[in-house]
Amino acid sequence: MMKKTPTTQTTTQKNGWWILVSIGTFAFMSNLDASIVNIAMPIMSKQLHVPMNEIEWVVSAYLIILSALLLFFGKLGDLYGKIKVFRIGTVVFIAGSFISGLQINFPWLLVGRAVQGIGAAMTLSNTYGITTSTFGVKERGRAMGFVGTFVALGAIAGPGLGGLILSQLSWGYIFWVNLPFGIFAIILGAVVMPKNYQTTGKGIDWFGFLNFSLLIFGLFLGVFLGQEIGYTAPLPLILFAIAIITFWGFIHTEKRAKNPLMPLSLFKIKPFTYGLGAAVLIFLSNFFTVVIIPFYLEDARGLSAGQAGALLIIFPVIMVFAGPLGGWFADHYSQAKVATIGLAIVAFAQALYYFLSLTSPIWVYVVITVIMAIGTGLFQSPNSDIVMSVVPKDQLGSAGSLNALARNIGMISGTALSTSTLFVGMSLKAGFHITTYLPSQPETFIFGMHIAFAVSLVIIIGAFVLSVMQGKAVNPADLK
């Protein structure tokens, strides 16, 4: 393991838990806005007179911009202070939420989502660094549990909360719901947060930032465009070529940069690397559920948006309790073992999803969802605690932004892979190419859903293996 500056402190800073409330609120909202739009897209498409293949960019644009800027703002947090960058990001995010909810037209909506993505990148990239710097080792597990809960809560709660809002209000309120909570968090942060944490005084790796941004844009624009026009069409192929070239350029630049955007030396720390990989895979797998289950409840089972929203909200409600519980166990037992047990529980739930049918009692879905939420909650905080505890203190911003990037890569990849797997399975069952739900053939959807959840189970097993490897690699002394 590489030599590192100790990251731990013995005592929690003044107002630590109030600071956590402020950053946890934005962790929730930033991740919520990655998924809450999904359930509103049909309504938005009709009102804005935009076809479904174009309205999907409301989701894609946010995630791509967020992912492209995470490393940059994490490094900026190291350079100028994590709290300073976080505070500016809160204002930017609220401004983007206001613009997005105006319901003017499609271009204005995309502008609002882009502004939101920038603000979310500024806050999320520094959330874990602030938490690690604020809390002493005895309370850090619970603190990470709090943040991890609201990160996962936001990522999973979108469809459920969106359905409940749309049952009473217009779609603009799925963005404006951020305003009162965001303003509260900004005011609270202004009162309880110190002016700054430690800064490094080093410069920005601009060539690394350029290469990384082009890599993210090229890769995911290619993926989403490929779903629409085919992956062998000229434009997706050009974008994939750009991604490959800039990936090489990024690695080449980072190896030689004095102050790299992504310190590759962090990946020599095995517990960090394994934990980051497991985080990517669990969010990837979770987004199979986020994307597919609304189709199952609304289309296959014929429930209304409000009824589906009430069922989809079960996961985040359970996470409110399971996340802190995982943090408590992390404070009292082996973090790695708690995280691994959590993933085993998630894998069990994913296996049960495979058996859902058109006639399954709704309570079966509820039980499966509760099991998966408990497992996810047990995994999130111990894993984040390990990932952030084993890195040098002057790299907390970079490590935190990588942690946030892992989640977003998982969410984007899960969105693309789940729909692709679902439609491939449906096409195999029907005997012809399918890219949408067939109302007259619900059994075709169920077949495709089973294929998709089988793939999701394999992904979770991969995360479980990485978590076991993390447990073997971590040195308990690094976490004290």
VENTA-V985089 format. One record per residue. N is the residue number from 0. SS is DSSP state (2 for helix, 1 for strand, 0 for the rest). PHI is phi in degrees with one decimal (999 if undefined). Layout:
BEGIN
n->(N N)
ss->(SS SS)
phi->(PHI PHI)
END
This chain:
BEGIN
n->(0 1 2 3 4 5 6 7 8 9 10 11 12 13 14 15 16 17 18 19 20 21 22 23 24 25 26 27 28 29 30 31 32 33 34 35 36 37 38 39 40 41 42 43 44 45 46 47 48 49 50 51 52 53 54 55 56 57 58 59 60 61 62 63 64 65 66 67 68 69 70 71 72 73 74 75 76 77 78 79 80 81 82 83 84 85 86 87 88 89 90 91 92 93 94 95 96 97 98 99 100 101 102 103 104 105 106 107 108 109 110 111 112 113 114 115 116 117 118 119 120 121 122 123 124 125 126 127 128 129 130 131 132 133 134 135 136 137 138 139 140 141 142 143 144 145 146 147 148 149 150 151 152 153 154 155 156 157 158 159 160 161 162 163 164 165 166 167 168 169 170 171 172 173 174 175 176 177 178 179 180 181 182 183 184 185 186 187 188 189 190 191 192 193 194 195 196 197 198 199 200 201 202 203 204 205 206 207 208 209 210 211 212 213 214 215 216 217 218 219 220 221 222 223 224 225 226 227 228 229 230 231 232 233 234 235 236 237 238 239 240 241 242 243 244 245 246 247 248 249 250 251 252 253 254 255 256 257 258 259 260 261 262 263 264 265 266 267 268 269 270 271 272 273 274 275 276 277 278 279 280 281 282 283 284 285 286 287 288 289 290 291 292 293 294 295 296 297 298 299 300 301 302 303 304 305 306 307 308 309 310 311 312 313 314 315 316 317 318 319 320 321 322 323 324 325 326 327 328 329 330 331 332 333 334 335 336 337 338 339 340 341 342 343 344 345 346 347 348 349 350 351 352 353 354 355 356 357 358 359 360 361 362 363 364 365 366 367 368 369 370 371 372 373 374 375 376 377 378 379 380 381 382 383 384 385 386 387 388 389 390 391 392 393 394 395 396 397 398 399 400 401 402 403 404 405 406 407 408 409 410 411 412 413 414 415 416 417 418 419 420 421 422 423 424 425 426 427 428 429 430 431 432 433 434 435 436 437 438 439 440 441 442 443 444 445 446 447 448 449 450 451 452 453 454 455 456 457 458 459 460 461 462 463 464 465 466 467 468 469 470 471 472 473 474 475 476 477 478 479)
ss->(0 0 0 0 0 0 0 0 0 0 0 0 0 0 0 2 2 2 2 2 2 2 2 2 2 2 2 2 2 2 2 2 0 0 0 0 0 2 2 2 2 2 2 2 2 2 2 0 0 0 0 2 2 2 2 0 2 2 2 2 2 2 2 2 2 2 2 2 2 2 2 2 2 2 2 2 2 2 2 2 0 2 2 2 2 2 2 2 2 2 2 2 2 2 2 2 2 2 2 2 0 0 0 0 0 2 2 2 2 2 2 2 2 2 2 2 2 2 2 2 2 2 2 2 2 2 2 2 2 2 2 2 2 2 0 0 2 2 2 2 2 2 2 2 2 2 2 2 2 2 2 2 2 2 2 2 2 2 2 2 2 2 2 2 2 2 0 0 0 0 0 0 2 2 2 2 2 2 2 2 2 2 2 2 2 2 2 2 2 2 2 2 0 0 0 0 0 0 0 0 0 0 0 0 0 2 2 2 2 2 2 2 2 2 2 2 2 2 2 2 2 2 2 2 2 2 2 2 2 0 0 0 0 2 2 2 2 2 2 2 2 2 2 2 2 2 2 2 2 2 2 2 2 2 2 2 0 0 0 0 0 0 0 2 2 2 2 2 0 2 2 2 2 2 2 2 2 2 2 2 2 2 2 2 2 2 2 2 2 2 2 2 2 2 2 2 2 2 2 2 0 0 0 0 2 2 2 2 2 2 2 2 2 2 2 2 2 2 2 2 2 2 2 2 2 2 2 2 2 2 2 2 0 0 2 2 2 2 2 2 2 2 2 2 2 2 2 2 2 2 2 2 2 0 0 0 0 0 0 0 0 2 2 2 2 2 2 2 2 2 2 2 2 2 2 2 2 2 2 2 2 2 2 2 2 2 2 2 2 0 0 0 2 2 2 2 2 2 2 2 2 2 2 2 2 2 2 2 2 2 2 2 2 2 2 2 2 2 2 2 2 2 2 2 2 2 2 2 2 2 0 0 0 0 0 0 0 0 0 0 0 2 2 2 2 2 2 2 2 2 2 2 2 2 2 2 2 2 2 2 2 2 2 2 2 2 2 2 2 2 2 2 2 0 0 2 2 2 2 0)
phi->(999 -68.0 -70.2 -148.7 -77.5 -57.6 -102.6 -91.6 -134.5 -89.3 -125.5 -83.9 -68.9 -57.1 63.5 -55.7 -72.9 -69.7 -59.5 -66.2 -61.0 -64.4 -74.3 -66.2 -61.2 -75.0 -61.6 -64.6 -66.0 -63.0 -78.7 -58.7 -74.6 -81.4 -127.7 -67.6 -71.3 -53.3 -75.2 -95.0 -59.9 -59.7 -67.7 -62.6 -60.2 -69.9 -71.1 -94.3 55.7 -124.7 -63.9 -59.5 -66.5 -89.8 -65.3 -62.1 -70.0 -63.2 -81.2 -62.5 -61.2 -61.5 -67.0 -67.3 -64.0 -57.7 -67.3 -66.7 -103.1 -59.0 -64.5 -61.6 -74.6 -64.3 -67.0 -63.1 -64.9 -63.8 -79.6 -112.4 113.1 -63.3 -69.6 -61.5 -65.4 -60.0 -61.6 -61.7 -61.6 -63.4 -67.6 -62.7 -63.9 -63.7 -61.9 -64.0 -63.8 -63.6 -62.6 -62.4 -86.5 -70.6 60.0 -78.7 -162.7 -65.6 -59.5 -65.1 -63.1 -65.5 -61.1 -60.1 -67.3 -65.2 -63.6 -57.2 -60.1 -64.6 -63.4 -63.4 -63.0 -67.3 -81.4 -65.2 -66.7 -113.8 -62.4 -70.7 -64.0 -62.9 -61.9 -64.3 -75.9 -88.1 -105.5 -71.5 -61.5 -71.8 -114.5 -67.1 -60.5 -65.0 -64.7 -64.3 -62.7 -61.9 -64.9 -60.5 -61.7 -76.6 -65.8 -67.0 -58.0 -63.8 -65.7 -95.9 -76.1 -49.3 -60.2 -66.3 -65.0 -61.4 -63.5 -67.3 -66.0 -68.1 -72.5 -124.0 -131.7 -75.4 -66.1 -60.4 -74.3 -68.2 -96.0 -71.4 -61.1 -70.0 -63.2 -63.9 -68.9 -66.0 -64.1 -58.9 -66.1 -64.7 -64.0 -60.6 -62.2 -63.6 -82.9 -99.7 -82.2 -68.4 -64.7 -159.5 -105.0 -57.3 -117.4 -97.9 76.5 -98.2 -86.5 -98.5 -84.0 -68.1 -66.4 -63.4 -62.7 -62.8 -64.5 -65.6 -61.3 -65.3 -61.2 -64.4 -62.9 -63.7 -65.6 -83.1 -63.0 -63.4 -64.7 -72.4 -68.8 -62.1 -64.0 -83.9 -115.3 102.8 -73.4 -96.3 -68.6 -56.8 -63.9 -59.0 -64.1 -63.2 -64.8 -65.5 -63.0 -60.3 -62.7 -64.8 -64.5 -72.1 -64.4 -62.1 -62.7 -66.3 -61.7 -60.8 -68.7 -66.7 -68.7 -109.9 -72.6 -69.7 -131.6 -64.2 -62.5 -119.4 -62.5 -63.7 -62.1 -60.5 -76.7 -76.8 -85.2 -58.9 -60.2 -65.7 -65.2 -64.2 -65.1 -65.2 -63.2 -64.9 -64.2 -58.4 -70.3 -71.4 -70.8 -60.6 -66.1 -59.1 -76.2 -60.5 -67.9 -57.6 -81.8 -87.8 -61.2 -58.2 -62.0 -62.1 -73.4 -83.4 -87.1 -71.9 -99.2 74.0 -81.9 -75.3 -60.6 -65.8 -65.2 -64.1 -61.0 -63.7 -74.7 -69.7 -77.4 -60.4 -57.6 -64.0 -64.4 -64.6 -62.2 -57.4 -93.8 -72.0 -62.7 -60.6 -62.6 -61.8 -65.4 -63.4 -62.1 -64.7 -72.3 -110.3 -133.9 -67.2 -58.5 -63.9 -67.5 -62.1 -62.9 -67.3 -62.0 -58.4 -67.6 -63.0 -66.7 -61.5 -61.6 -61.4 -64.4 -61.7 -64.5 -68.6 -57.6 -60.9 -96.4 -65.5 -134.7 -70.0 -114.3 -62.6 -59.4 -60.6 -64.3 -65.4 -58.9 -62.0 -61.8 -60.0 -65.1 -61.7 -61.1 -66.4 -65.2 -62.9 -62.3 -63.7 -63.3 -66.6 -79.4 -58.4 -70.2 -60.9 -64.5 -63.7 -60.2 -63.7 -57.0 -86.3 -89.4 -96.9 -103.6 -61.8 -62.6 -77.3 -114.0 -61.5 -62.8 -64.7 -64.6 -64.7 -68.8 -65.9 -61.4 -68.0 -62.4 -57.8 -61.9 -71.2 -61.7 -62.1 -67.2 -64.4 -63.9 -64.6 -61.5 -70.4 -71.3 -65.3 -67.0 -62.3 -65.5 -58.8 -73.0 -64.3 -61.7 -63.7 -65.0 -62.5 -68.6 -82.1 86.9 -149.6 -69.7 -126.8 -132.4 -155.4 -75.7 -104.4 -56.8 -83.9 -132.7 -61.9 -65.6 -67.5 -63.2 -59.8 -61.9 -62.6 -62.9 -62.8 -61.3 -62.4 -72.3 -65.4 -64.3 -61.0 -63.9 -61.3 -63.2 -65.9 -61.1 -60.9 -63.1 -61.1 -61.2 -63.6 -67.1 -62.6 -64.5 -61.2 -60.8 -74.4 -88.4 -73.6 -98.6 -53.0 -64.5 -72.1 -103.5 -104.7)
END
